[in-house]
């Protein structure tokens, strides 16, 4: 891509431009007809500071502050209710709105470099990546972009990373960032379950999509989460080493790493450690800032934690919450002290700051950089090798993006003239539109706390997780009164009160609507019996537990392929994955029918896995009872046995997270009533095909 002209005025361009907003991380506006691009840059001009706001107007909250001379890319322009123009900008890695009154705009026209576009295509970059990379190439022509072809589909990657506990956000985040999948949210208490000390809860699929989509981060700041991290100090001359040190000094300015460390400085220690461990010094600094904060006030490096005085863990190696430790910090310091079988590995005990920094770098280099997880993105999202979605350095879903911003500060404009190499993942079947960051902080709870029909008992007994119920009433009952109470005061409920009945089956729908707009429907199938022609009244029996009616025979289920157990489970599934449509054909039902559903009652249309249900209905269509599917070894419910299941059992055993209900049953592969290391070993053997788990 080559620059066609110097900065030009907005007035001249306004006639030419077709403005297309391409997302929050896209740093330019396109002129598609001429295959040109306009890069818009804003420079802050204030005497003191300028508020960066969450929206276009002074009524929006302040998300940051800009100082005179700060520059950033303008990605959107809007007129406020006052009529004034506001710019949405990315400045120092932070996105927000600034008043145009205090921002000087420069615009540069850039023409597409066809040779470079051919290079990107040959690398394997989809069309949706190339415009952003073209803009970066125009500004930094020496940069090299490598497409990491993962051969993974986008949907399977998101599903893998959405496994419970694998990605976390802080509880203070908006509700749209937090997961409500089973085990992540307590619907009865209206609160999220803590997966790590300090208020870290499960991330929503939507925020995982945002942080995993590389196209959100292809700008001159966020691109650094994709820079390769290997480092060879011996290949640099004295002048180059001095420049690296100067760049590091500039990077850590204003952080705790600008100060002293033992009898030296953090900068000197990091440069020395980087040379000996072959891990980029900028990588180490960005991680140390991310893990311990800009001011270095993380407890892991205070040296004052009771029981671990004088021990340090700058990279929080081994720091995760278990039942044996009060917090992740204590667990990490236990590791730093040498509290496991490898007590002296990586230079432990880390009883000086320098030893802790070097030991952490050795660990990171050996276990991540040197095995191909050599970018910040890949250490967070492991989308390569045999341990997919496992062996991930952190659970903070935005950790790599945040560290990338810190990393970018090491590269001033002179440093950016170098031939920097960026490895950027590419997935199959990516959506054409870039994944948006979710917004909204409304309550997601759409569950009912209670549901009842006056004078009658529902079948089955009410549970907020069960959406289908049945009831049989005599012909003389022409209406019923339905009552329901939502689990949250912010939820609205419709469909309650008096409901008239026709003879036959009546589907009574009770719908809830959460504050965030999510809806859920509970259905009561009410059978009003026909009038008796025998003159004997409403005699006979019925299985609904109500008054009178015709005889309805209880259905029964059998299978010559699977085991239908007395504890209401279905086991014996040896051929998997299996589609729900094929699974249903393996059952014989007398006096009724079955449906295969997910645990929330919705139809299962994909593969059958642990946690799915076989729901049995009688001849009237009334739901009578439910069987839970258990595939031994399938602990995440996807109908397969692989490394993801192995990880969940391991986390359960070390009490990082807990497997409950049928998932705990599935983890007990040797069926001795316990989930322990023996089960872990059997799943591992199954995965490498030296043992087959008995179903």
N, C-alpha and C positions, 0 to 999 in steps of 0.2 A: 504494500500500500504506500503510495507516495503523497506528500502534502502538495496540494495544488497552489495554495496561496497563503499569504500571511493572515493574521487576524483581521476579520472583516466585521463590519457593523451589523447589528441586528436588523436595522432598517433595510439594508441591501438584501439580506437573506430572507426577510419575511415573505417576499414575493416568490422566492424559489422553493422554500421548504415545504415538504409534506411531513408534518411532525407525527412520529409514531413512537409512543412510549412502549419500550420493550421490557419493562420489569424493573424492580428496585435495585438490581445490581448492574444493569446495563448502563454504560456510561456515555452514551451518545444518542443522537437523534438521526434518523436515516432519511436520505433523499433517494428513494428506491428507483425512480425512473432513470437516473443517470448513473446508477451504481456508485453513488458518492455518499459520504458520511459527514455530518457536521458534529464535531466534538465541542461541547460547550463547557467552559470552565468559569467558575465564579471565585472572585477574590474578595475577602471580607475587608471592608474599610470602615473601621469604628475607632473611637478614641479610647474605649475601655474594653467592653466585651459585648457580644451579640448572642441573644438567646436562640438556640436551635429547638424548634417546637415539634410536637407530634402531628400537627396539622397546619393548614394554611391560614393562620390568624392568631391574634394574641389571646384568644379564648382557649387555645389548646395548651396542654401542659408542656413544661420545659423538659427536654430530654438531654440537653447538653449546652455547652457554652463555647463560642468561637471567639478567637482573639484577632486583632488586626493583622492582616497578612495571611491568614489561613486560606488555603485554596482547596477546592473540591469540584467534583463533576456535578453538573446540573442534569437531573434525569426527568424532571417534570416541572411544569409551570401552571399555577392556578391563580384565579382572581378570588380574593377573600370577599366576605360579605360587605366589607367597607369599600370595595372597589380597587384596593391595592393589590399589586402582583406579589406573589410569594414563590420562591424557588424551593423545590425538593432537591437536596444536595447530599452527596456522600463526602464527608470530610473526616480525615483521620480514621476511616473505618466506621464512622457513625453516620446513620441516615436520619435526616430530619428536615424541617422547613425553616427557611430564613427569609426575612423581609427583603424584597428587591431594593429597598431604599438604601441598604447598607452593603450591597453586593455588586461589584463591577464584573460585567460579563464579557468574556472574550470567546470568539467562535472561530474555529479553524475547519476549512473544507478539506476533506481527505478523499482521494479516489481509490477505488478497490485495486489491489495488486493481484492481477490474475495469476501470475506465477506462484505467489504465496498461497492463493486460494487452491491452486492445483496441488501444492504441497500438503495443505491441510486435508484435502480430500484423500490424497494417497495415504496419509497417516491414519485415516479412518474417522476423522471428526465429522459428525453429522452437520447438515446445513445450519441447524439451530445454534451451533457453537461458533461458526466461522466469522460472523459479523463482529462479534466481540473480540475474537482473536485478531481479526484484521485491524481493529482500532488499536490494540496493544502493539501489534507489529509496526504500525505507522509511527508510534511514539518511541518504541524500543526495538529497532530493526535487528539487533543482535540476539534478541531472546529466541530461544528454541522451545517449541511446544511439542511434546510427545503424547500421542493418544495411547492410553492404557486400555486396550481392548479386553474387557473383562469376560466377554461371551456369556454374561448373565443378563437375563431380562430385567427390566426396571421393576416390574411388579414383584418378582421373586426376591429381589434385593430388599425392597421395602418390607415385604413380609418377613424376611429373615431378620432384619434390624428392628422390627416391631415386636419381637418376642419380649415378653414381660421382663422388665428389669434391665434390658440390654442398653437402653437409652433413657436418660433421666433429664429432667429440668427442675429448677428450684420451685418450691411450693409457692413462692411469691409471684411466679409467672402467671400470665392470663390463663383462664380455664381452657381456652382453645389450644394451648400448648400442652395440656395435660391429658393423659389417657384415661378413658373410662372402661377399658377392656376388663374382663373378669380378673379379679385379683388386684387391680390397680386402684379402684375407687370403692369406698364403702358407701353403698347407696343408702343404707339405713342411717348412718351417722353424718352423711353429707360431707365426707372428707376423703382426701387422697391418702393412700398408704405410703409411708416413708420407706424407701428402699436403701437409702444411705443416710448416715447421720448428718445433721445440719439442715434437714428439710428437703431432701432430694426425692422426687416422685417420678413415676413413669411418664415418659414423653408421649404425646399423641402422634398418630401416624402422619398427620398433616405437617407437624413441625419437623419430623424426621425426613419427610419428602423435601422440605425446603432446604435443610442443611445438607442433604445428600445430593441434591441436584447441582452438579458443578457449574451449570450455566448461571447460577445466582452469584457466583464468586469470580467471574472472569473480568475483574477490573484491576487497576494498578495497585490497589491495596490488598484486596482479598485473594488475589492470585497466588500470594506467597504461601498459602497452605498447601500448594501443589509443588513447591520447589524441592528439588532433591536435597537430601540432608547429609550425604557422605562428605568427608572433608579430609584432605591430605596436606597437612602443613609442610611436610618435607618437600613438596613440589613448589612451594612458594619461596621467593627470595625475600630478603630483609625488607625491601620497600613494600612488597605486597603484604607481608605479615603486619607491618606497621599500619598499612591501610585497613586491614581487617580489624586491628585493634581500635583504630579510630572510628570505624563504622560501628563496632560494638559499643564503644563509649557513647556515641551519638544515639544508638538504639535504646540504651538503658537510662538515658538522661531523664531525671524526674522520678525514677523508681528506686527501690531499696538497693538495686544492684549497682547504683552509682557510688555506693559507699565502700567501707572497709570490710575485709573478711579475714579473720584470724590476724596474721601479721602482714597481710598483703591487701589487695583490693579484689573485689568480685571480678572485675574485668580481667585482671592478670590471672586469677585462678581459673576462670572460664577458658581463657585462651590456652593455658597450659593443659587443662583437662581435655579440651578439644583436640589438641595435638596428639595426646597419648591415647585417646579413645577413638579418634577418627570420626567424631560426631561434630557436625557444624556448630561453631560457637553461638551462632544466632539462634539455632534450634534450641540449644540448652538454655539460653537466656529467656526465650519466649516461653518455654515450658516452666521455668522457675518463676516467672511473673504470673503465668496462668495459675499455677498450683498454689502459690503463696500470696498472691495479691500484689498490686503495685507498690504498696508500702511495706511489704514483707511481714505482715502481721498474722500470717498463718501459724497456728499452734505447733505445726510439725517442725518449725525451725526456731521456736522460742527457747528451747533448751530447758524449759521449766515445767513441763508436764509431769505431775506427780507419778513417781515410779520410773520415770524415764528422763530424769534430769541429766542434762549434758549430752543428750542424743538428738540427732538431726536427720531429717528425711526431706530434702528439697524437692524431689520429684514425686513424693508420695508413693514410692514403690511399696506394694503390698498393703496399701491403706484402703481397707474396705471394712464395713461394719459386720460383725458377727455376734453371736450370742455370748461369746467369751470376752468380748471387749466392749467398753462403754461407748466407744465411737471409732470411726475409721482412723482418726489420728492416733489413738492408742495402739491400734493394730499395726499401723505403719511404723510406729516407733519401736514396737516389739520386734518387728522385722529388722529395723536399723540396729537394734541392740544385738541381733544375732539369735533371735528366739525361734529358730527352726533348725531342721537337720543340716542345712548348709550354712551354719552360723558364721563362717569366716569367708564365704564367697563374696565377691565384689568388694573386698577390702573391709568388710564388717569386723567389729562394731564401728558404726559411724559416730564416733564420739568427738569429732571436730567438724567444723563446717566444711573444710576443704575435703576431708575424707568422704563426707556425705555427698558432696557435689561430684567428686570423681567416681565414687561407687555407683551413684545413680546413673551417671553417663555410661559407665561400663555396662551396667544392666541394660540400659536402653539401646546402646549400640549393638550388643550381642543378640538381644531378643527381638529387636525391631528393625533397625537400619540395615543390619547385615543379612536379614532374611527377606528383604524385599519390601517391608513396610517402611519405606524410606521417604515418605512425605508425611506432613501433619495429617492430611486427609486419611491416608492409609493406616496410620496408627490408631485413628479413631474408628474408621469404617474398614474393616478387613474384608475386602472384596476380591481376594486372590488366594490361591493355594487350597490346601485340603481342609483347613480349619476356618471355613467361611463364617463370617459374623462372630467368630470367637477370637481369642487372643487379641483383644482390643484394650488399648492402654487406659482409656477413660470411659466413663459412662455419661458424662456431660455432653448432651447432643450437640451443643454449639462450641465445644472445646477446641476443635481444629480451626474453626473460623476465627475464634477469638485469638488463638495463638498466631494465626496467620497475620492478623493485624499487628501484633507485637513484632513479629518477624519483619514485616515490611519497613519498620522504622530503622532497621539496620542498613537499608539500602537508600542512600541519598541519590541525587540525580547522577552524580559521577559513578557511583557503584552500579547503577542501573544500565550503564553503557556496556557492561560486561556481557558475555554470552551465557546468560543464566538459563538453566534448563528446568522446565516445568513438566511434570508427568500428570496428566489429567485423565481421570477415568471416563470411559464411554460405555453405555449400556445399550442393550437391544430394546427395541420397541419403546423408546422414551416418548412421552407425550410431546406434541408439537409446542405446547405452551409451557413456559418455564414455571416450575412449582412455586406458588406464592406462599409468603409467610402468613400463617393464620392469624386472625385478630379477633378480639372479643373476649370479655371476661364474665359472661353471664353464667348462671348456675346450669349445669348440664343434667341435673337429676330429673328424670321423667318417670320414676318408679312410683307405684302405689304402695302405701303402707298397709292398707287394708281394703278388702273388697268383700261385700256380702249381699245376700238377698234376704230380706226380712221373712222370717219363718221357715227358712230352708237352709240345708247344708250344701255347699258346693263340692263337686268332685272334680279334681282332687282338692285337698285342703289348701287354702290360699297360701301362696308364696309370691313375693314380689317378682321373682324371676320366672314364674310360670304365667303364660298369657292365655292359655286355653282352659276353659272350665265347662262343666255340663250340669244339667239339672232336669229332672222330670217332674212335671206337676199334673194333677188330675184335670179332667176336662172342665170341671167347675171353676178353675182358676183362670180368670180372664186378664189378669194383670199382676205384675210383681213390682216390688219397690227395691231398687238397687242403691246401695250406699258404697261410697269409696272415699278414702282419704289419701292424699298424696304424701310422699315421704318428705318433700320439701315444701315450705310455705310459698315458694316462688313458682310452684307448678300449678297450672290450671287443669281442671278435670271436667270433661263433658260426657254426657250419656247416662248420668245417674238420675234417680228419682223414679216416678211411676212409669212403667213400660207395659204397653198393652201386648197381649199374646194372641196369635192365631193358632188354630189347631195344626199340629205338626211341629216342625223344627223352626225355632225363632233364634236368629243370631243377634244377640244384644252386645253392641260394641261400646266399650268405655275407653275413651281416648284421653291421654295425658299430653300436655305440651309443656316442655321445660322452658325456663327463662331464656335459654339460648336458641329456642326454636325447634329443638329435637322433639319428635313425637313417638308415642308408643301406644299400641292398642291392645287392650285386654278384651277377650271375647267370652261371653257365656252362651253356650248352646242350650237353649231351653226348649224341651219337648213338651208341648201341651197335648195330652192324650185325646184320642177321639172319644165321642160319647159312646157309652155301652148300649148294645141293642138287646141284651139278655134280660134286662130288668133287674139284674142282680147287683146293680151299683158298680162301683169301680173296684171290683175285687181283683184278686190275683196278686202277683208279686212284681216288684221291679228292683233293679239294682242301683237306682239312684239314691235310695235311702229316704224317699219322700212318700207321700200318702197315695196309696192305691195305684191303679193303672194296669196296663197289659204286661204280660211277662216278656222281659228282655233277657235273652240268654247271655251270660258272661262270655266274652270271646276268649280264645286261647291261641297261643303262638307256639310254633315248633319250627325246627330247622334241621335238615340233615347235614348242613355244611358248618353251621356255627353252634355254639353252646348257649342255650337260653337258661340262665341260672336262677335259682330260687332267691338270690339276693338282688334281683332286678338288674342284673348286668348281662350283657352279650359279650362273650369272649370266643376264642377259637378261630380268630380271623388270621389266617396264615398267608393268604395271597393279597398283598396290598402294595401300592395304593389301589383302592377300588372305588369306583364311582357310586354315588348314592343310588342312582337308577339301577345299577347292576346288583347292588347290595340288597335292595328291596325284594328282588326276585328270589332270593334264597330263603324266604320265610313262607310258611304255610299258616294261614289264619282261619280259624273256625269261628263263624258267627261274628265276623267283624273285618277290620282292615288295619293296616299299619302305615305310618308315614315316618320318613327319616328326617329329623330336624337338627338344627344346632341347639345348643343349650338354652338360647334365648327364645326358642319356639319358632324361629323362621326356618323355612325349608332349606335343607342342605342340598345344594346343587353341584357341589364339587366332590372331592374325595372324602370318604368317611374316615373319621379319626377318633381318638380318645376324646370323650366329652360330648360327642354327638349322642342323639337319643332316638330310640325306636318307640314311637308313641302308638298305643293300641286304642282303637275305637270300636264301639259295639255297632250293631246293625242300624241303630238310629243316628249314628254319627257322633255319639257322645264319647268324649275322651275318658277311658277307664283306668289305664295305668301306663307307666313309662319304664323302659329299660335303658340303662346307660351303657354306651359302647366303651369297652376297654381293650386297647391293643397294647400288650406289655412291651415296654420300651419306648412307645410313642408318648412322650410327656408334654409335648406342646400342642397336640391335637391336629397335626397336619396330615396324619395318616401315613407317616413314614418314620423310619428309625435312622437317625443320623447324628452328626456332631452337635446339632442344636439340642437334642434330647440329652446327650452326654453332659453338656454344659449345665443344663437345668438340674440334673441329678447331682452334679458336683456342687452347684451353688446351694442346693437343698442340704447336702451333707455338711457343708461348712457354715450353714446358717446365714448365707448372704440373702437368700430368698427361700420361700417355702412352697412346696408342692402340696396341694390340698385335694380332698375328695377323690374323684376318679383318677386324677392325674397322679396322686400319690400311689393309688393302686397300680397304675400303669408302670410306675417307677420300681415297684417291688417285683422285679422280673423273676426272682427265684421263689417268690410266693411264701416267704417265711414270716410275713407280717411286719417286716422292717425294711426301711430304705437306707442302705449303707454302702460301703465300699465294694461289697460283693456284687451288688446290682450294677454299680458303675463299671466294674470289670467285665461283667457279662455283656453289657451294651457295647463296650469297647470291642470285645471279641466279635460280637455280631457284626459291627461296622466294618471290621477288617476281614470278615468272612471266614473266621476259624471256629465259629460257634453260631448256632441258630437258636434264638430265644423261643422257648416253648409257649405257645399261645393256648 
